[in-house]
Amino acid sequence: MGIANLLAGIGVLLFGSVVTYSASQLPYRGEYGPGPGFLPLWIGIVLIGCAIVTIIKAVRQYGQEKEGFVQSKTRWVGFVFVTLIVTFLLVPVLGLSLGLALFTGFTMRAAGRHSWVLCIVMAVVTAAAVRVIFGVMLDIPLPKGVVGL
């Protein structure tokens, strides 16, 4: 796992660097408080910090572990990551609320620990929560997609 952690740390470090750089191009302060660059900048900084800790741990533990590079948990993370990418690729067709609802229900069911009823209920709750919190309360226009949800 040492090499996998090292590669993951490097990947997160690069991603955090891109986020931090991109956020630095946005205004840090707005007229009444934090601007659009405030949150992404700090998220990028936290990602960089976590990546550095992961890289240091991986370098220190290199050669001590006898586990394989890809384990069952690594495969599960990869599966969820690919599912998330597919979800966001389908957002223009499904809309954000429906896409996240299907992602929630599908990953819960794929984990194999939840009943169909619970997966469907959580998918509906996710769609409603996304729509109400972001679309109604915060008045943020969400992608509706071809389906219109």
Buried (B, 14 or more C-beta within 10 A) or exposed (E): BBEBBBEBBBEBBEBBBEBBEEBEEEEEEEEEEEBEBBEBBBBBBEBBEBBBEBBEBBEEEEEEEEEEEEEEEBEEEEEBEEBBEEBEEBBEEBBBBBBBBBBBBBBBBBEEEBEEEEBBBBBEEBBEBBBEEBBEEEEEEBBBBEEEB
